[in-house]
Amino acid sequence: MKFIAIIPARYASTRFPGKPLAVLGGKTVIERVYEQVTSLLPEAYVATDDQRILETVEAFGGRAVMTRADHHSGTDRIEEAAEKIGTDADVIVNIQGDEPFIQPSQIKTVCEQFDHPDTQIATLGKPFTAMDAVENPNSPKIVTDVNGFALYFSRSVIPFVRGEERSTWLTHYPFLKHLGIYAYRREVLREVTRLPMSPLEKAERLEQLRWLQNGYRIRVGITNVETVGIDTPDDLRRAEAFLAKMK
């Protein structure tokens, strides 16, 4: 089975314009993401809507492809890039362009989900370790079936642990945090980008609910590695501190 990675990276982030070109430890964020990804998947492309990002990627020896600026999601951008590349890969792996600390082990875990023949889409979950994090609506939760396929994603705390004090819920159920890395079988990526927004997606503002509501099977790999994504300038400062600790 052949895997390639496509990294969506747009310039016009509302909270942090130009984020992919921000410098982290002497390298741009997008270069750090690319290095992490290609340490496991040598065939990788950055899908961008900005000439500055494309030129930066090509300057450090990476591959990039220009896409439209009006995509509503990274998934849509990846589909356009895959068409332009003309890839013959069986699976497209989507790594966000603001995850400079994504680990090869996490990418490997996502790819391994396709060892199961029923997997159409794969993603990652990480066990929560603190109840206040579980209650954060910016950290989507996953519940899975006994075979590791997603039943639902929510910004709410799911499941509800009846009859127990909320502060003790983590001792009664292994709450699972969703990490935003995806992989899709090539034909499935093409199909899901043609679906209209679903009612559940509109309610929760979670794109993966569109796929679930239309009957696609999403298998969830488990990682114990936390990522440090960058959404704001404050996140970049925290990432600098995190990088300094790693040295």
Protein Blocks (a to p, Z undefined) as FASTA:
>chain_A
ZZdddddddfklfklghklmpceehiafklmmmmmmmmmmmbacdddfbfklmmmmmmno
pacddddfkbfbfklmmmmmmmmnopabfbdcdddfklmkbcfklmmmmmmmmmpmklmb
dcdddddfbfklmmpmklccddddfkopafbdcfbdcdddehiafklmmmmoccddddfb
dcddfklmmmmmmpccdfklmmnopaklmmmmnopacdddddfbdcdddfbfklmmmmmm
mmmmmZZ
